[in-house]
Amino acid sequence: MMFARKIILTMFLSLFLAGCGTMPASGPYSSHMSQKNKVNIKISSIEGEEKEFNFAVAEIDLNLLSYVEEERKKYQASYDWPKSEPAEEITVNVGDTIQISIFESQSGGLFIPIDSSVRPGNFVSLPSQTINSTGLVTVPYAGEVQAAGKTTEEISELIVERLKDKAIEPQVVVSFGDRSGAEVSVIGDVNNARRLSLGFNQYKILDAIASAGGPTSPGYETKVSLQRDNEEFSIPFDQLVVDPDRNIYSQVSDILYLYREPQTFTSYGAVQSQGNIPFGKRNIQLSEALGLTRGLNDTQADPAEIYIYRQREYEYYTKSDIDPETSEAKFEKTTIPVIFKLDMRKPSGFFLAQKFAMEDQDIIYVANAQSVEFLKFLNILNSTAVTNNNTHSAVRDY
């Protein structure tokens, strides 16, 4: 039996000295993080070719904080959203009502009779017409005229062109009777989803959202989707507020859809509270995120081994990408996973944590202290010894 114990002890000591790689843990060991700042994982594709998965490790310091902040601003500015332009020209749309008045220079023409002296003026006003789905209006002696999508001045010119050989120096005035066809839809997580008539107002996106009662969720948890001209754009609601250039003018038939999408991060490892945790406000720093996890586990965590996992699309180039004729670099984009490391044993650690901005979908992992891994090993060894004794007792009693 002593011989069996020696074999078991030797086996476990060998495993421990090999780096404790078989010890239970909730994430990677710190030694795995610092192997040349990159780990290659070979993945077999369908064609049988091998691909590599790479990631970089960067230690958080003052220089890195400046770089990360610049990258964060670039990322926020990269949202796919229409550029700010002047308000669109008011045109006639399906559902609008227009009034057409035709003038002639003297009586006896097509519209003004000889006895026009008894009339208040040398013009005739046609009955109001509402633009139907064809987008056409009907004018006597001019026929059907395209109105939808054109300004009142353009419609006037079209009618004059049709009547110039029939009436006496015709002039045409087209005016709006009602502009009900110019609408914007605001739906989703708003207090009063509605179709907003633009009328003759120059509404911006925030004006339209305000007319619908504003978002039901906090602004920092709300996304705005804009459907325009068979395209879809999306941006955080907060970006419309803090960046005036993003608060563009509404256009006819725009659809604004607001939905709740809280920013969250996930915590693992030696923290008091693991799981998916919402930011709870517009922006948070690493120090606040650690506070939301209720801090590190004093009996388990290694404060020098705090890691933030993040994926970001970066532009990069190499010397081989430089055009020899123009000497211009050819940039390519790729998603590079980055692991940021923070050592909170250093006096500056807490100050750095206060300046490091968290981003949506970040992962925080706090590694175990080495002494914890050793205690795990001793517990496994003790459990094995107890099992061995119990087995020996059972055999002896049998």
Steps between C-alpha positions, in 0.01 A plus 500: 500500500789737576633425154166603347503825694850579374385443144200733545713765672762485227233530231343811652833665572594453137176662391553793734859558393388491136326833561174408672344488154250237614376701801134612487464868402242740355737635233856504364807525721715812498794305359293425190432871447860613467639249254645743242182708531327272253347154492435316174210258488488292186153441359424254222273645231259306284762477224750358747719811510625618837431852619641684799313690768721777641457744783716770654569581865552862606578624848299803609717808558472874433609470136249224435218702658551780246498254211189318626314830539585601143384163372176531695425839342576363153269207566215728610550716191488197272129423542330456164269802498399749228707816480357831613344686207270803460130431539353341191298719265128481564334298225151375434434146623226244471227604744566876471229736378589779257319801354561609137421852372543590128548860384473643147630838388164612353141388463373294214752226551462134592399558861398869514175586314441825306280639776785470751436857613232364734755263653722590796816414301638338187553154650316180574550276805458129449346277766749373759650164415650237734794313350413132466730201466570581133651834602304683225268803489259586222495847342244595232659518154834392648404147591667301776807659652757327723487667843642254756869556566501850347496847652204731446717713269588197285132404470416857395761488225367167370145636476613821329691295242183303424281814469731753330360423151140497621460781752602867479838533670400261779643522849436232762519513879504168691463507879450248775153456643617235744832317542388175656705278272836603649530274802762335718426185702640473853449154650648258751594589858347848503224637720266584213574314176354700214517622143621860518386743231792720403276776367725792414728444799863398468505225762826341603527141625488602867198724428314203355591280797394774742164529319451129572554555872867403508649154575350286775842370606796708618681667212824313571316168449315602184596449136344686206446326168428717195347345187541731202501432125513121551804535727529453874725695735550459873650714775481529882245760609766674709707569188213703354498711816872561547591534131289770324625389157326164550165668572412525131179626339211258461387415150164394364422131562781457755437223753659543841507189715623527859597189694666423829851354486686550831878510497634210703823333604563149628706413807673169571758365737587615849237770544215515749228505232534322166272535201370751246474848655342814344691827507214685667604833342649644181868425564681316777863452587673177597500602866119536489462169318700323772275672753194356326651153545521585873878497480763228497475185707760559776557129560546414134596791272839614384473883469794499260314280251191694386417457131253674268413313180391715206447456126539799271539562129835663428668635189847367441767485234845355442791604277381259234171693486669825394461590134857544364386760247293728724662402834149489645405232749217265417299458818304189577250442778488205731352410836777451754418359844696688765554413866577800721681421823482708819728456802316641801782411737678808367405830669397639162265207430186661642567829318540313171178309570321835544613613154450180300161521324297181470325413176191299419557121506834524683599204717674541835695202630688500830752215536552299817805559713769230472447406865139415415615256234732338755215468750290338229778252447517423874121456515510256211788316664312487830184375330700227329658396827162489674354294217796267516459454879128437466564245227768329711263488802220357287726228362629416846149480648390282211 
